[in-house]
Each structure stands twice: as structure tokens, then as C-alpha cells.
Amino acid sequence: MLVHPNFDPVAISLGPIKVHWYGLSYLIGFTLAWALGRYRASKPDWPWTKDQISDLLFYVVLGIIIGGRLGSVLFYNFDAFLENPSMIYKVWQGGMSFHGGLIGVMVCLIFYARKVQKSFWEVGDMVVVLAPAGIFCGRIGNFINGELWGGPTDLPWGMVFHHPAAGDFPRHPSQLYEAGLEGLLLLTILWVFTLRPRPRMAASGLFLVLYAVFRSLIEFVREPDAHIGYLAWGWVTMGQALSLPMLIAGAVLLAIAYTRRIYDRPLDAARS
């Protein structure tokens, strides 16, 4: 049995200025995605420049922060928001919805695609390759915060979390499961998948399908939000309900991609 380290949520404190680990994890995630994107853009066959990657990440960050916070409030904490509207600004306390962030990013990418005169899906296919790096860091931030723990378990890596609602028994460290599957594994699959030219929409579709599958599987061992509980049949969670449209949309995009077969890179492009 393991015990959560019970980290101080404040990473750096300089007088009245406090930098929280949760916010720092997002900053590291954005920086890592930016570095990976610029590395890809340095390859001779890649239809992106380093400056375009930097501009793109600005739009992505904007969409994640606004959409992620709004999604957390609207999907998971709407009643609490009605009682205390100012909670929407307290990002450092945790509470960012992936699905809300996804919607926010999609909206911002529409404007960015128009700016650089690329198709929405050409931009989207680039973003989804980098997104798991940020997801990984965000889930590590959840773990540091000691939030979003899993259900009870007797497995050797079960962990006791220092929170009254978690009890004094071991639970699945589901934040680390998500960091591994939605972050590292998804990043690896998409990175390798896009080394060769793929039809437009294929990378976006694969991202949606795999994220939805990984998230839905982890939800079986992740404790549902206490104020929401299970939505149906004693096992369907909000995370699974929000992932179902992603799964369907991803499958449709893959079908369209391999039917139309429109390529944004030459088919004889070398591996990068």
C-alpha cells in the first residue's frame, strides 16, 4: 500500500505571489507541446514553420483555459457556480474539463485556420499530435493536487489520499493511469502514426477515438464526482457520457479520411 505524498499545492511563494503546482503543470505542458511542435516544423517535408507553431500554441492555450474552465463549471459544477459565480476564476484550485477544453480549442482553431489560410482539419491534425503532452502534465497536476482519485482497490499500488472524502483506505491512483494512457501512450501512438503522410482528418479521428476509449476505460476505476455520482445503471459516469460523442465523431472522421484520401504532405515524404 502506498500513501500519497500530500504535496503543498503551492510550488513557489514570493510574498503575496503564489505559483501553484497545478498552474505550473499546465505551463510545462504547453512548453513541451511547443517544443515538440517546433521540432516537427524543423523537418524539411513538414508544411509548418516554427513561427506558425508558436502562433498556433497561443490559440490552443486560449481555448484550453477558457473552454476547460467553462466546461468544468457547466458540466460538473453548475449548481456551485450559480451559488458562487466568482469560482470560475479560481483555476489554481483545480477544475479543468478536458471536454470543455476540446470545444474551446476547436473554436479557436477555426479563427487560426482562417488566419494562416489552412483548412481546419490540417490545423487540427497538427494539434492532436501535440495535445497528449499537455494532457500528461495536466494529469500529473491532478495527482499533485491529490484530486480525482480512483475507487477502492487491494492492488499493491493502491494509494491512500489525504482527503476526508477519500477515506483511509487505498484507492486507484487514476490520475497516473490517465497520465500514462491519455498522455504518454496516446502521444507515442500519434507521433509514430504521423511520421508518414496520412489522409487529412485521420490523425484527428484517431485522437478522438483513442482518447474516448482510454478515458472510458479509466472511468471504471475512477471515483465519480461525489455531487454527480453515476448517471445510469450504477456505472455510467459523466466522463463516459462526454466521451461517447468523441468516439462516434472520431470513427466518422477516420471513415471520411480514408474515403477521400486528401493529403497535406507528399506521399513520398521521408520519415521525420
Secondary structure, DSSP 4 states (H G I P E B T S, - for coil): -EE-----SEEEEETTEEEEHHHHHHHHHHHHHHHHHHHHHTSTT-S--HHHHHHHHHHHHHHHHHHHHHHIIIII-HHHHHH-GGGGG-GGG----HHHHHHHHHHHHHHHHHHHT--HHHHHHHHHHHHHHHHHHHHHHHHHHT-S-B-B--STT-EE-SSGGG-SS-B--HHHHHIIIIIIIHHHHHHHHTTS--BTTHHHHHHHHHHHHHHHHHHTTBPPPTTT--SBTTTB-HHHHHHHHHHHHHHHHHHHHHHH--BSS-TTPPP-
